[in-house]
Amino acid sequence: MLLASINLNKRLGADGARARFAAWLRAHDVAVIVAQEPYKPADRRPPLLPGYVFAGGDGHLATWVREDIAAPAVSAPTGWAQRLELGWLTVLQVHLDAYTSAARTTQLGELAALAAAEGGRPLLICGDFNLAPRPQDGLHDGEVSGFTADTERKALQHLLQTAWLVDTTGTDGEAEFTFERLFTGKLSRFRCDLALLSDHLAAGVPVAARHEVRTGPQAFTDHSAMLLDLPLTLEVAEPDDVLFAISDLTGKQPAAAGARSYQPHKTAMSRQAASPAARAVTGHLTGPLGVRTVLDHGCGRGADVAHYRAAGLDADGYDPHEGFGWPRPERDGYDLVTQMFVLNVLPDPGARIRALQDAAAFVRPGGHVVVVTRSPEEITKAAAGGSWTAHHDGYWSSEGKGTFQRGISAAETAALARHAGLAPATGAAGLTLPGVSHIVLVKSEP
């Protein structure tokens, strides 16, 4: 699903600019538009954008979605930020102050607080920041511009570090400028239009700065557009007041897909014996770590729980699927929580973070969580052999059953686990588990 973030320089009210903008959107099949300064006056009725529905905002910040997509929840936590809920992803689009460093520094501090309030929900912060993140990102007459103060850059770095965000276009090479203008006959060039994305998402999300929207004969604004290909499948919405659905008129199904029922429990294997992962845990971890109590979080039918008990451990199981018969334990403070092949069957990063947060709630401070997942290499091979259909950031392993699979590396698990107060354990023994990914995590002390 393509999302475009763009400063429209208040030009959407002009027929020519609006027509060129609409043509560009159709050419790229953009699903969601978040726009800064889309039109003037700010309180006017939004101009009609063919093929799109206005989802909320005003002439400062506004959102449109393609007409076959259900409008997302849109709110305005501040006058310079707009919040969208796109499935499992929170989007904060911003337009920071264009005049003073002090105002932008304050806004970045408030933005860090807004990010923290999301509680680990996957996050995209995009828009016109009106600053150069690094000295080389802002030039005036070929020299480093003094427009951006060090206080702003420190505040931006604080935001990136505390919310675990990646500046997706901040490459190590030369800056890719998104705004260029002559001031008193001298050229100013800035990379000020940014897309900050949760680090566990950044590697798998293509992000491009599209400069044709501000240069050449089809230009319609003075800022480059940020175009992101997000692993989202949004809910379909068909107009109620038309004779035929969009798909009937065009002869093609909309890119958005209706909500399917996910059935992750159907991936659980019917084991007669413990899994290799559980045997590795008792063989290499429980003794060195001094483990006495264990919870198998997402235990399925419970074969691994039986193995832990047979090994002399005080072990419980929990699985949210009621049919497996392992209700939520009333105790907590376990020495060890195991989570075997759970994250890779959950359909989005938000669900994976919530699963880790729930697992972490059962372990004592200083205790450990072991996470085992199917590896990216294994899933890629299985998808090719089974002709699986791509979906979100993984695959439908069976659309009929509603089962999903994604290969997850240990590094990705570690990035997700930070949002649950978990960090990679130092000195813990590794597990001999070929063909899968695993990581031993420790819960931080209060």
QUIHU-V589569 format. One record per run of one state. SS is the DSSP state (alpha for helix, beta for strand, coil for the rest). FROM is the first residue (numbers start at 1). LEN is the number of residues. If there is no record, write none. Layout:
# QUIHU-V589569
ss: [SS,SS]
from: [FROM,FROM]
len: [LEN,LEN]
This chain:
# QUIHU-V589569
ss: [coil,beta,coil,alpha,coil,beta,coil,beta,coil,beta,coil,beta,coil,beta,coil,beta,coil,beta,coil,alpha,coil,beta,coil,alpha,beta,coil,beta,coil,alpha,coil,beta,coil,beta,coil,beta,coil,beta,alpha,coil,beta,alpha,coil,beta,coil,beta,coil,beta,coil,alpha,coil,alpha,coil,alpha,coil,beta,coil,alpha,coil,beta,coil,alpha,coil,beta,coil,alpha,coil,alpha,beta,coil,alpha,coil,beta,coil,beta,coil,beta,coil,alpha,coil,beta,coil,beta,coil]
from: [1,2,8,15,29,32,37,52,58,61,67,69,70,73,79,81,87,89,96,101,118,123,129,135,138,141,143,145,150,163,165,168,179,184,186,191,193,199,203,207,211,214,223,224,225,230,236,237,246,251,264,268,276,285,293,298,303,311,314,319,322,325,334,341,343,346,349,363,375,376,387,389,392,394,399,403,406,410,421,422,425,436,444]
len: [1,6,7,14,3,5,15,6,3,6,2,1,3,6,2,6,2,7,5,17,5,6,6,3,3,2,2,5,13,2,3,11,5,2,5,2,6,4,4,4,3,9,1,1,5,6,1,9,5,13,4,8,9,8,5,5,8,3,5,3,3,9,7,2,3,3,14,12,1,11,2,3,2,5,4,3,4,11,1,3,11,8,3]
